Amino acid sequence: MKTFWFIVGSQFLYGEETLRQVEENAKTIAKGLKTKYPVVYKGTVKTYDEAMRLIKSANYEEECLGVITFCHTFSPSKMWANALKALQKPWCHFHTQFYDEIPNEEIDMDYMNLHQSAHGDREHGFIGTRLQKKRKVIVGHWQDPKTSVAISNWQDVVAAVNESKSLRVIRFGDNMREVAVTEGDKLEAQTKLGWQVNTIGVGALVEEIKAVTKAELNAKLAEYKKNYVLNTDNLASIEYQAKAEIAMKKILDENNAKAFTNTFEDLYHMEQLPGLATQNLMKMGYGYGGEGDWKTAAMTRIMKAIGKVATFMEDYTYDWKQGLILGAHMLEVCPSIAAAKPKIEVHHLGIGGKDAPARLVFEGKQGNAKAISLIDLGNRFRLIALDVECVKPTKSMPNLPVARVMWKPLPDLETSAACWLIAGGAHHTTLIYDLSLEFLRDFTNLLDIEFVHIGKDADPYVLEQMMKNNDIYYRLRG
């Protein structure tokens, strides 16, 4: 079970009785937090050696996702310095205290000696700043539900980073030719973000498609009939998509990969470009990127891994009169964002030169979301996030046989598009519903990558100046 270690600070000055009470209180706090992942009390640090032992243990314990520290009494943090410097797991400095109010009539020096986080944690805060150690600071009483929510939100960020650090992406074939933004330094992505991006030849996929058994095919077709509305007589196309899905999943699972790409320019001996197959794999939690876009595939998987409603997306066309953007792709949008039960349809695809592929057709649901794009600038990665409001289209689109979603970008179409272009955002994005700005700030901070946010207060000139300053910072850092 994935857990977070709760390590408390104190010292021997207060005596054994106080230390026993500190430990009991710390255990009560850990058990009392109502967080997404369990918070487990691991010990009270009173010496340099204890700090080093606990932090080294956290580093090597696979089930430990991160460390939460709290100085219950005054804990001199010089004893923590080397341990925190050696810490390799995400760190949250939790500033709280055991009681939520001062017992004015009963308060005495014994109480004061036992509850000194008001200055013990300030000492702890100093050492974090002095070491320039990345950390999340959460302040609040441990019994306040808002505090557990805040810790849970941070835990989600850590889980996302943990997914990133072990993510494997399979590219079926290469990139769409001459496209710039879907390229990038895969070795730098592996060292910085943890992603292992490798290619499987399309020929190998074709051989796996041929090996699909009748029983496997029938089971997949039954799944399609249960989850989707059949709106075509072309069963042969659906069967081919089912075989392609089964084959791709086998290759992904054999390689312990959770994300993949393909491109219509590399369909060696395939009968169709995977449409329904790709969409259903995304519904199952795999990340996807079109035209060889491995960065978007990875980001989509990371968001799905922590339970977010997310999909591969592309900005397609504008409605200038309403200030809206139509997001879609020729085939591959995840049905997790569908407003109603998707339909399986078969239509001609004007690119790729292959048979008409089956695909899911639906309108996306309404709600607040973010469109994010990770780009490679050579000397750094930049994550760009645009706030959007997904809306119900005002008119039907009976001749557009693709899954799509309409959204209003903030603050408006013109400003958001100008900011997006200035920031270098791609035409591909991961569209994620109900994702907080704080999550993305913490996520990029933990991965040490640049973050650009476009929201209701966005201004192209301010954004451009900010990125110029950022560029100086990253170039000086080397």
C-alpha positions as CSV (number, residue, x, y, z in Angstrom):
1,M,0.0,0.0,0.0
2,K,1.3,3.5,-0.9
3,T,1.7,5.6,2.2
4,F,3.2,8.9,3.3
5,W,5.5,8.9,6.3
6,F,4.8,11.3,9.2
7,I,8.1,12.3,11.0
8,V,7.9,14.5,14.0
9,G,10.6,16.8,15.5
10,S,11.5,17.3,19.2
11,Q,14.6,17.0,21.4
12,F,15.7,15.4,24.7
13,L,15.6,18.8,26.6
14,Y,12.0,18.2,27.7
15,G,12.5,14.8,29.4
16,E,11.1,11.4,28.7
17,E,7.6,12.1,29.9
18,T,7.1,14.9,27.4
19,L,8.6,12.8,24.6
20,R,6.2,10.0,25.3
21,Q,3.3,12.5,25.1
22,V,4.7,13.9,21.9
23,E,4.7,10.4,20.4
24,E,1.2,9.7,21.5
25,N,0.0,13.1,20.1
26,A,1.8,12.5,16.8
27,K,0.2,9.1,16.4
28,T,-3.2,10.6,17.1
29,I,-2.6,13.3,14.4
30,A,-1.5,10.7,11.8
31,K,-4.6,8.6,12.4
32,G,-6.9,11.6,12.6
33,L,-6.0,12.9,9.2
34,K,-8.7,11.9,6.6
35,T,-6.4,11.9,3.5
36,K,-6.5,10.0,0.2
37,Y,-3.4,8.0,1.1
38,P,-2.6,6.9,4.6
39,V,-0.3,9.0,6.7
40,V,1.8,6.7,8.9
41,Y,3.7,7.9,12.0
42,K,7.3,6.7,11.7
43,G,9.1,8.3,14.6
44,T,10.2,11.4,16.5
45,V,13.5,12.9,15.5
46,K,15.6,14.1,18.4
47,T,19.1,13.6,17.0
48,Y,21.1,13.9,13.8
49,D,21.4,10.1,13.5
50,E,17.6,9.6,13.9
51,A,16.9,12.1,11.2
52,M,19.4,10.4,8.8
53,R,18.1,6.9,9.6
54,L,14.4,7.8,8.9
55,I,15.1,9.8,5.8
56,K,17.3,7.1,4.3
57,S,14.7,4.5,5.1
58,A,12.0,6.7,3.3
59,N,14.3,7.0,0.3
60,Y,14.6,3.2,-0.1
61,E,11.0,2.2,0.8
62,E,9.1,1.8,-2.5
63,E,5.7,2.1,-0.8
64,C,6.6,5.5,0.7
65,L,5.5,8.2,-1.7
66,G,6.5,11.1,0.3
67,V,7.5,12.5,3.7
68,I,5.4,14.9,6.0
69,T,7.3,16.6,8.8
70,F,6.0,18.5,11.8
71,C,7.9,19.9,14.8
72,H,5.6,19.2,17.7
73,T,8.0,20.8,20.2
74,F,11.0,23.0,19.5
75,S,13.3,20.8,17.4
76,P,16.6,22.4,16.5
77,S,16.7,21.8,12.7
78,K,20.4,21.8,12.3
79,M,20.1,18.1,13.2
80,W,17.8,17.7,10.1
81,A,20.1,19.5,7.6
82,N,22.0,16.6,6.1
83,A,19.0,14.3,6.2
84,L,16.7,16.8,4.3
85,K,19.5,17.4,1.8
86,A,19.7,13.7,1.2
87,L,15.9,13.3,1.0
88,Q,14.8,12.0,-2.5
89,K,11.1,11.8,-1.9
90,P,8.7,14.7,-2.0
91,W,8.5,16.7,1.2
92,C,5.6,18.4,2.9
93,H,6.2,20.7,5.8
94,F,2.9,20.4,7.8
95,H,2.6,23.3,10.2
96,T,-0.1,22.5,12.9
97,Q,-0.4,22.0,16.6
98,F,-2.1,19.3,18.7
99,Y,-4.8,21.5,20.3
100,D,-6.8,24.0,18.3
101,E,-7.0,26.7,21.0
102,I,-5.1,27.9,24.0
103,P,-6.5,26.6,27.4
104,N,-6.2,30.0,29.0
105,E,-7.1,28.9,32.6
106,E,-5.0,25.8,32.6
107,I,-2.0,26.8,30.6
108,D,1.4,26.3,32.3
109,M,5.0,25.7,31.4
110,D,4.4,22.0,31.0
111,Y,1.9,22.8,28.3
112,M,4.3,25.3,26.7
113,N,7.1,22.7,26.6
114,L,4.8,20.2,25.0
115,H,3.3,22.4,22.3
116,Q,5.9,24.6,20.7
117,S,5.3,24.1,17.0
118,A,4.6,27.9,16.7
119,H,8.4,28.4,16.9
120,G,9.7,24.9,16.3
121,D,8.2,24.8,12.9
122,R,9.6,28.3,12.1
123,E,13.1,26.8,12.8
124,H,12.2,24.0,10.5
125,G,11.0,26.4,7.8
126,F,14.3,28.2,8.0
127,I,16.3,25.1,7.3
128,G,14.2,24.2,4.3
129,T,14.8,27.7,2.9
130,R,18.4,27.7,3.8
131,L,18.9,24.4,2.0
132,Q,16.8,25.7,-1.0
133,K,15.0,22.4,-0.7
134,K,11.7,22.0,-2.7
135,R,8.8,21.5,-0.3
136,K,5.1,22.0,0.1
137,V,4.1,24.0,3.1
138,I,0.6,23.3,4.4
139,V,-0.7,25.2,7.4
140,G,-3.9,24.4,9.4
141,H,-5.2,22.4,12.3
142,W,-5.1,18.7,11.8
143,Q,-8.8,18.2,12.7
144,D,-10.0,20.8,10.3
145,P,-11.4,19.0,7.2
146,K,-9.8,21.7,4.9
147,T,-6.4,20.6,6.1
148,S,-7.0,16.9,5.2
149,V,-8.2,18.1,1.8
150,A,-5.1,20.2,1.3
151,I,-2.8,17.2,2.2
152,S,-4.9,14.9,-0.1
153,N,-4.5,17.4,-3.0
154,W,-0.7,17.4,-2.4
155,Q,-0.7,13.6,-2.2
156,D,-2.4,13.6,-5.7
157,V,0.5,15.7,-7.0
158,V,3.0,13.3,-5.5
159,A,1.2,10.3,-7.0
160,A,1.3,12.0,-10.4
161,V,5.0,12.7,-10.2
162,N,5.5,9.1,-9.0
163,E,3.7,7.9,-12.1
164,S,5.8,10.2,-14.3
165,K,9.0,8.8,-12.9
166,S,8.2,5.3,-13.9
167,L,6.2,5.9,-17.1
168,R,6.9,4.0,-20.3
169,V,5.6,5.2,-23.7
170,I,5.4,3.1,-26.8
171,R,5.5,4.8,-30.2
172,F,4.0,2.6,-33.0
173,G,6.0,4.0,-35.8
174,D,7.6,7.5,-36.0
175,N,6.5,11.1,-35.8
176,M,4.3,12.8,-38.4
177,R,6.9,14.2,-40.8
178,E,8.1,17.8,-40.6
179,V,6.0,18.6,-37.5
180,A,8.1,20.5,-34.9
181,V,6.2,20.6,-31.7
182,T,5.7,16.8,-31.4
183,E,9.5,16.3,-31.6
184,G,11.7,16.7,-28.5
185,D,14.6,15.3,-26.6
186,K,13.6,11.9,-25.3
187,L,16.7,11.4,-23.3
188,E,16.2,14.7,-21.5
189,A,12.6,13.7,-20.9
190,Q,13.8,10.4,-19.3
191,T,16.4,12.1,-17.0
192,K,14.1,15.0,-16.1
193,L,10.6,13.5,-16.1
194,G,11.3,9.8,-15.8
195,W,9.7,8.9,-19.1
196,Q,11.1,6.0,-21.2
197,V,10.0,6.6,-24.8
198,N,10.7,3.8,-27.2
199,T,9.5,2.6,-30.6
200,I,7.8,-0.6,-31.7
201,G,7.6,-1.1,-35.5
202,V,4.2,-1.1,-37.0
203,G,5.1,-4.4,-38.6
204,A,5.2,-6.0,-35.1
205,L,1.8,-4.6,-34.4
206,V,0.4,-6.1,-37.6
207,E,1.7,-9.5,-36.7
208,E,0.0,-9.2,-33.3
209,I,-3.3,-8.2,-34.9
210,K,-3.1,-11.4,-37.0
211,A,-2.6,-13.5,-33.9
212,V,-5.8,-12.3,-32.2
213,T,-8.1,-15.3,-31.4
214,K,-11.8,-15.6,-32.0
215,A,-12.5,-15.8,-28.3
216,E,-10.5,-12.6,-27.7
217,L,-12.4,-10.9,-30.5
218,N,-15.8,-12.0,-29.3
219,A,-15.1,-10.8,-25.8
220,K,-14.0,-7.4,-27.0
221,L,-17.1,-7.0,-29.3
222,A,-19.3,-7.9,-26.4
223,E,-17.6,-5.1,-24.4
224,Y,-18.3,-2.6,-27.2
225,K,-21.9,-3.6,-27.4
226,K,-22.3,-3.1,-23.7
227,N,-20.7,0.3,-23.4
228,Y,-21.6,1.9,-26.7
229,V,-24.5,2.4,-29.1
230,L,-23.9,0.5,-32.4
231,N,-24.8,3.0,-35.2
232,T,-23.4,1.2,-38.2
233,D,-23.8,-2.0,-40.3
234,N,-20.1,-2.2,-41.1
235,L,-19.2,-4.9,-38.5
236,A,-16.0,-5.7,-40.3
237,S,-14.6,-2.3,-39.5
238,I,-15.5,-2.7,-35.8
239,E,-13.9,-6.2,-35.7
240,Y,-10.7,-4.8,-37.1
241,Q,-10.6,-2.0,-34.5
242,A,-11.2,-4.7,-31.8
243,K,-8.3,-6.7,-33.1
244,A,-6.1,-3.6,-33.2
245,E,-7.0,-2.7,-29.6
246,I,-6.3,-6.2,-28.3
247,A,-2.9,-6.3,-30.2
248,M,-1.9,-2.8,-29.0
249,K,-2.8,-3.7,-25.4
250,K,-0.8,-6.9,-25.5
251,I,2.3,-5.0,-26.7
252,L,1.8,-2.2,-24.2
253,D,1.4,-4.6,-21.3
254,E,4.4,-6.8,-22.4
255,N,6.5,-3.6,-22.2
256,N,4.9,-2.3,-19.0
257,A,3.9,0.8,-20.9
258,K,0.9,3.0,-20.1
259,A,0.9,5.4,-23.0
260,F,1.3,5.2,-26.8
261,T,1.3,7.1,-30.1
262,N,0.8,6.3,-33.7
263,T,0.5,8.3,-37.0
264,F,-1.5,8.0,-40.1
265,E,1.7,8.4,-42.1
266,D,3.0,5.1,-40.8
267,L,0.4,2.4,-41.2
268,Y,2.6,-0.3,-42.7
269,H,0.3,-3.2,-43.8
270,M,-2.5,-2.0,-41.4
271,E,-6.0,-1.9,-42.8
272,Q,-7.2,1.1,-40.8
273,L,-5.9,3.8,-38.5
274,P,-6.9,2.8,-35.0
275,G,-9.9,4.9,-33.9
276,L,-12.3,3.1,-31.7
277,A,-9.3,0.9,-30.6
278,T,-7.4,4.0,-29.4
279,Q,-10.5,5.6,-27.8
280,N,-11.3,2.5,-25.8
281,L,-7.7,2.1,-24.6
282,M,-7.8,5.7,-23.3
283,K,-11.0,4.9,-21.5
284,M,-9.1,2.0,-19.8
285,G,-6.5,4.5,-18.6
286,Y,-3.8,4.5,-21.2
287,G,-2.4,7.8,-22.5
288,Y,-2.4,8.6,-26.2
289,G,-0.9,11.2,-28.5
290,G,-1.7,11.5,-32.2
291,E,1.0,11.8,-35.0
292,G,3.7,10.5,-32.7
293,D,3.1,13.1,-29.9
294,W,4.7,11.2,-27.0
295,K,4.7,14.2,-24.7
296,T,0.9,14.6,-24.8
297,A,0.5,10.8,-24.5
298,A,2.5,10.8,-21.3
299,M,0.7,13.8,-19.8
300,T,-2.7,12.2,-20.6
301,R,-1.6,9.0,-18.8
302,I,-0.3,10.9,-15.8
303,M,-3.7,12.6,-15.3
304,K,-5.6,9.4,-15.8
305,A,-3.4,7.6,-13.3
306,I,-4.6,9.9,-10.5
307,G,-8.3,9.5,-11.4
308,K,-8.8,12.7,-13.5
309,V,-11.2,12.8,-16.4
310,A,-8.7,13.5,-19.2
311,T,-8.3,13.1,-22.9
312,F,-6.0,13.7,-25.8
313,M,-7.3,16.8,-27.6
314,E,-6.6,19.1,-30.5
315,D,-7.7,22.7,-31.1
316,Y,-9.5,22.4,-34.5
317,T,-11.4,25.5,-35.5
318,Y,-12.8,28.8,-34.1
319,D,-16.2,30.3,-33.7
320,W,-15.2,34.0,-33.7
321,K,-18.8,35.3,-33.1
322,Q,-19.3,33.2,-30.0
323,G,-15.6,33.3,-28.8
324,L,-15.5,29.5,-28.8
325,I,-13.0,26.8,-29.8
326,L,-14.0,23.4,-31.3
327,G,-11.8,20.7,-29.9
328,A,-11.7,17.3,-31.6
329,H,-9.4,15.0,-33.5
330,M,-10.0,12.9,-36.6
331,L,-10.6,9.8,-34.5
332,E,-9.1,9.8,-31.1
333,V,-10.9,11.5,-28.2
334,C,-11.5,9.6,-25.0
335,P,-15.1,8.6,-24.2
336,S,-14.6,9.4,-20.5
337,I,-15.5,13.0,-21.4
338,A,-18.8,12.1,-23.2
339,A,-22.0,13.9,-22.2
340,A,-24.1,10.9,-23.3
341,K,-23.5,7.3,-24.4
342,P,-21.1,7.3,-27.4
343,K,-22.1,5.9,-30.7
344,I,-19.9,3.6,-32.8
345,E,-19.9,4.8,-36.4
346,V,-17.9,4.1,-39.5
347,H,-17.0,6.9,-41.9
348,H,-14.4,7.5,-44.6
349,L,-11.2,9.1,-43.4
350,G,-9.7,11.5,-45.9
351,I,-6.1,10.9,-44.8
352,G,-3.9,7.8,-44.5
353,G,-5.1,6.0,-47.6
354,K,-6.7,3.1,-45.6
355,D,-10.2,1.6,-45.1
356,A,-12.9,3.6,-43.3
357,P,-12.3,3.2,-39.5
358,A,-14.9,2.7,-36.8
359,R,-14.8,5.4,-34.2
360,L,-16.8,6.7,-31.2
361,V,-18.9,9.8,-32.0
362,F,-20.1,12.0,-29.1
363,E,-20.3,15.5,-27.7
364,G,-18.1,16.3,-24.7
365,K,-19.6,17.2,-21.3
366,Q,-19.8,20.6,-19.9
367,G,-17.6,21.9,-17.0
368,N,-14.5,23.7,-16.0
369,A,-11.3,22.3,-17.4
370,K,-7.8,23.0,-18.4
371,A,-6.0,22.4,-21.7
372,I,-2.3,21.7,-21.0
373,S,0.6,21.4,-23.3
374,L,4.1,20.3,-22.5
375,I,6.8,21.7,-24.9
376,D,10.5,21.2,-25.3
377,L,12.4,24.5,-25.6
378,G,15.9,23.0,-25.8
379,N,17.2,24.1,-22.5
380,R,14.0,23.3,-20.5
381,F,10.5,21.9,-20.6
382,R,7.6,24.3,-20.3
383,L,4.1,23.2,-19.2
384,I,1.4,25.6,-20.5
385,A,-2.1,25.5,-18.9
386,L,-5.2,27.3,-20.3
387,D,-8.4,27.7,-18.3
388,V,-11.4,26.8,-20.3
389,E,-15.1,26.4,-19.8
390,C,-16.5,23.4,-21.7
391,V,-20.0,24.3,-23.0
392,K,-22.9,22.7,-24.8
393,P,-22.8,23.6,-28.6
394,T,-25.5,25.9,-29.6
395,K,-26.2,24.0,-32.8
396,S,-25.8,20.4,-33.9
397,M,-23.1,19.2,-36.3
398,P,-24.7,16.3,-38.1
399,N,-22.0,16.0,-40.8
400,L,-19.0,15.9,-38.5
401,P,-18.5,12.3,-37.5
402,V,-16.0,12.7,-34.7
403,A,-16.0,13.0,-31.0
404,R,-15.7,16.7,-30.0
405,V,-16.1,19.3,-27.3
406,M,-16.7,23.0,-27.4
407,W,-15.0,25.3,-25.0
408,K,-14.7,29.0,-24.1
409,P,-11.1,29.9,-23.4
410,L,-10.3,32.4,-20.7
411,P,-10.2,35.4,-20.6
412,D,-11.5,35.4,-24.2
413,L,-10.6,33.8,-27.5
414,E,-8.4,36.5,-28.9
415,T,-6.3,37.1,-25.7
416,S,-6.0,33.4,-24.9
417,A,-4.9,32.5,-28.4
418,A,-2.3,35.3,-28.4
419,C,-0.9,34.1,-25.1
420,W,-0.9,30.5,-26.2
421,L,1.1,31.4,-29.4
422,I,3.5,33.6,-27.5
423,A,4.1,30.8,-25.0
424,G,4.7,28.3,-27.8
425,G,1.8,26.0,-26.9
426,A,1.2,23.0,-29.2
427,H,-2.0,22.3,-31.3
428,H,-2.3,19.0,-29.3
429,T,-3.3,19.2,-25.6
430,T,-4.4,17.1,-22.7
431,L,-7.9,18.3,-21.7
432,I,-8.5,17.7,-18.0
433,Y,-11.7,18.4,-16.1
434,D,-11.7,19.7,-12.5
435,L,-7.9,20.3,-12.2
436,S,-6.7,23.0,-9.8
437,L,-4.1,25.6,-10.6
438,E,-2.4,24.7,-7.3
439,F,-2.0,21.1,-8.5
440,L,-0.1,22.2,-11.6
441,R,2.0,24.6,-9.7
442,D,3.0,21.9,-7.3
443,F,3.5,19.3,-10.1
444,T,5.8,21.5,-12.1
445,N,7.7,22.6,-9.0
446,L,8.4,19.0,-8.0
447,L,9.6,18.1,-11.5
448,D,11.5,21.4,-11.7
449,I,10.0,22.5,-15.0
450,E,8.7,25.9,-16.1
451,F,5.0,26.6,-15.7
452,V,2.9,29.2,-17.7
453,H,-0.7,29.8,-16.8
454,I,-3.3,31.5,-19.0
455,G,-6.5,32.4,-17.2
456,K,-9.0,35.2,-16.6
457,D,-6.3,37.8,-15.9
458,A,-4.0,36.9,-18.8
459,D,-2.2,39.6,-20.7
460,P,0.0,38.9,-23.7
461,Y,2.5,41.6,-22.9
462,V,2.8,40.7,-19.2
463,L,3.2,37.0,-20.2
464,E,5.9,37.8,-22.7
465,Q,7.9,39.8,-20.2
466,M,7.5,37.0,-17.6
467,M,8.9,34.4,-20.1
468,K,11.8,36.7,-21.0
469,N,12.7,36.8,-17.3
470,N,12.2,33.0,-17.0
471,D,14.6,32.6,-20.0
472,I,17.3,34.5,-18.2
473,Y,16.8,32.4,-15.1
474,Y,17.1,29.1,-16.9
475,R,20.0,30.1,-19.0
476,L,21.9,31.3,-15.9
477,R,21.1,28.0,-14.2
478,G,22.6,26.1,-17.1
